Amino acid sequence: MAELETEGRLPDPDAAYRSLIEAHRGLPDEDSAALNTRLVLILANHIGDAQVLAAAIALVKKALSQHAVRQT
């Protein structure tokens, strides 16, 4: 099993972020959500490792739950 990489690996993370934001520009919420879902599935297929995907999901869920606790 490969290990989940969490360190920044993009040579220009700001450009990657702008690209993601631009992909959503002008889309209705439903289409924006569909774009995210399809992008995640394409990237999950590229990763090709169910355990790495599960680790990524767990990491995001943990971050979201911690964020929700701080909001209350």
Secondary structure as the mmCIF struct_conf table of DSSP 4:
data_model
#
loop_
_struct_conf.conf_type_id
_struct_conf.id
_struct_conf.beg_label_comp_id
_struct_conf.beg_label_asym_id
_struct_conf.beg_label_seq_id
_struct_conf.end_label_comp_id
_struct_conf.end_label_asym_id
_struct_conf.end_label_seq_id
HELX_LH_PP_P HELX_LH_PP_P1 ALA A 2 GLU A 5
BEND BEND1 GLU A 7 GLU A 7
BEND BEND2 PRO A 11 PRO A 11
HELX_RH_AL_P HELX_RH_AL_P1 PRO A 13 HIS A 24
TURN_TY1_P TURN_TY1_P1 ARG A 25 GLY A 26
HELX_RH_AL_P HELX_RH_AL_P2 ASP A 29 ILE A 47
HELX_RH_AL_P HELX_RH_AL_P3 ALA A 50 GLN A 71
#
